Amino acid sequence: MIYRGTTDEYLAIAEIKGQNLSGLLEPVPNALMVLWFTENDNSLEIDGSRFCFQKNEIICLTEFHQVNKVEIKGARLIKFNRAFYCIYNHDSEVGCKGLLFFGAQRIPQFKLPNEELDVFTTVFHMFKLEIDRKDLLQLEMLQMMLKRFLILCARVYKAMNKLDQPAADIDLVREYNYLIEQHFMEKHLVSDYAEMLHRSPKTLSNQFRKMNLKSPLQYIKDRRMLEARRRLLRKGTSIQEVAYELGFEDVQSFSRFF
């Protein structure tokens, strides 16, 4: 089921399995995607790495993730573009920028606790009911349902990853992640991001250490390495081209980094 608005809004809600991959691989500019697996032993190749996902696990992907070799036994899909709902402009409402999407580390993934299953199931079914309605309030209702679903996901993700620190501390890490996603091609130093956040590099390092996270510099390295892997997977792309695009002076420097 797909909603298309008058100003390029796009939302897809689907139950997918086997060869029925409604909307999953459809290229949609500026799209974000939530996959909620409803069966065991689902396999996806993401950015050249193979992953296996089990029942009631959820992952969040952006348009930049390269998804191939999909074997889905059962999953629920929510896919939307920026025109439908911009998580950056509405960050104060859902708080998922740099957490569920555009994080500089691994693919955001979490397992739904049993006590949350009824709530998530209810919201998803309401989504399906609302997308069939055709009235003047449909867009607003669908956006409300998406916002609620993303808030639920962010809560569970924080709980699963023990992100129980003060909100201001978590927001700092989320904003740092998002800035890396925006600028990693040209900004490679922690000081670059510290300046944009009006913090000192030492303050950032201390904050990340207090939260038992990787160093701020490692986040930058991880994002550059992920981009290198993505570009090397493209047919016809040479190592020299990738090294130059990512700001390395020569192939030797790139090889040592990679």
N, C-alpha and C positions, 0 to 999 in steps of 0.2 A: 504494500500500500504506500503510495507516494503522494505527498502534498506539494504542489507548486503554486507559489503566490504570484501576485501581479508584478512584483519587483524582484524577481529571481530567487525568492525564498524556496528552499528545498528541504524536505523532511521525508525520510523513508523509515517505515516501521515494518518489520517482516519477521516471520518464523522461517528459518532456513535449515536445510539439511540435504545431504547427498548432492545431486546436481542442481538443485533449486537454490541458487545463491543470490536471490533477488536483491539487487542494489549493492551487494558486498564489494564486487570488483568494478562496479561502474565508476568511471572517473568523473568526479564532481569537484570543481575548483573550490578551494577553501573549505573542504569538508572535514568534519570530525566524526568519529564513529565509536560506538559502544557495542561490544559483543558480549552477550550473556549466554554462556553455554548451558544447555539443558540436558545434555547427555554426556557420557564419558568418552574419552579417547578421540578427541578432536585434534587434528594436526594442521598446522599452518607454517609456511615458510615466510618469515618476516625479516627483511633486510639481510637475506642470505643465511639466516640461522633457522633451524627447525625447532618448533615448539609444540608441546602436547598439552592440551587443556582439558580439564575434567569438569564434571557436572557442577553447576552453580559457581564456577569461576567467571570473573568478568575482566575484560581487558579494554583499554581505551587507546585508540589509534588516531593519528592525524593523516592528512593527505600525503605527508612526506614518507610514511612507512610504505615500503615496497612489499606487498602481500602476494605470494605465489603458492602454487602447489597446495591448494586448499582441500582438506578432507574433513568435512563437518558432519558429525552424526546428528547434531541438533543444537540450534542456537537461536537466540533472539537478537535482532539487529535494530539499533537506532542510529541513524545517520543524518546529519544536518549540516548545512553550510552557514557561513558567516552572516549571510543576508537574513537567514531565518533566526539565528540567535548568536550573537557575538559574545563569547565568553570573556573577551578582553574588556569590552565596554560595560559588561554586566558582572564584573568580577566581585563587586561588593555584594551581589545577590547570591552567587553560587560558590565562590571561592575555590574554583578548580583549575584556574590558570597556573601553570607551573607545577601542578600536582597530578591531576588526571591527564592533562594534555600539556605538551611542550615542556616536559621535564627533561633534564639533561642526563639522566641516568638510564635506567632500564625501562622496558615497557610497563606502564602502570597496570598492575594485576592484583586482584584480591579475591578471596573466597567469601561468598555470602554466608553469614551465620544462619543457623536454622531459624532463629527468632526473627530474622529480617525477611525471610522468604515470602510471607504473606503480604507484607507491605510492598515489596518490589513487584510481586505478581499482580497485585491490585493496580498499581500505577501503570504497569505495562498494558494491562487489559483496558484500562481507561483510555490510554493512548490509542489503542486500536479502535475503540468505539468512537472516539472524537474525530479521528482522521476521516471517518465516513460521513460526518456531518458537513453540510454545506450551508453555512450561514455567515453573517457578518462578523460573528465573534469567534469563528473557527481558529483563525491565526492566533489570536490572543490566548485561547484555551490551550492550543497545542504548545505554545511557548511556556505557559504555566506548568503544563505536565512535564515538559523537558526540564525546566528549572527544578522542579521537585525531584525528578529522577537523578539529576546531577548532584543535588545537595545530599541525597541519600547515599550516592556513590562516594562522595567526598568524605562523609562521616565514617563510613565503613573502612575506607582506605586509610584514613588517619588512625582509626582504632587498630587495624591490622598491623600497621607499621609503627605503632606506639608513638605517634606524633601527638603527644598530650602536653606539649610545651605551650606557653602563652601564645595567643593568637598572633601577636606582633612578631614573635620569633619565627613562627611558621610562615607568615606573610613575607618576611624578609627572604627566606629560602625560596619561596614560590616566585617572587619577583626576580631573584637572581637567576633561577632556572629559565624564566621567560626571556630575560635579557640575553642570556647566552643563545637561546634559540633564534633571537632576532639578529644577533651581531657576531656569531662565532666565526664567520668567514673572514672578518677583518679585525676583530678584537680578540687577542690571545692572552692578555695579561689580566690577573685578578684586579690590578689597580684600575684598569679600564672600567670594569663593572662597579668597583667600589666608588668611583667618582660619580657614576650615574645614580647610585643609590645613596649618595651623600654620606658614605661611611669610609673608614680607612681600611686598607687591606688587612691590617692586624685585627680590627674589630670583626670583620667577616670570618677570618680564620678561627678566632676564638669562639664565635657564635656557632659555627659548624662543628667545632670540636665539642662544645658543650652539649650539642644535640646528637653526638655520636654519629656524625655524618662524615662522608669523605671530604677531603680538603676542597676549598673553592677552586683551586687550580686543577684538581682531578676532574671536576665537572666539565671544565672547558676542554680538557684533553679527551674525555670520553665522548663529548659531542663531535669534536673534530674527527675522532677515529670512526664514529658511526657514519659520518658523512663520507669519509674516505671509502668505507666498505660499500656504501650505497652506490657511489660513483664508479667504483671498480667493477661492480656487478653489471653495469650497463655495457651492452655490446658496443665495441668500437671505441671505447674510452681507454686511453693509454695511461700508464703510471705517471709519465711525465706531465700529462695534462692535469691529472688529479692533483699531483703535488703542487703545480703552479696555481691551480684554482683555490687550493686551501692555504696558500700563502707561504709555502716552503721555498727556500732559495734553490734547492736542488733535490734530485732524486735520492741522494745519499741521506740527506737530513730527513726526508720523508720516510725512508726505509727504517731509519733508526727509531723514529717516532712510532711508526706503525708496528 
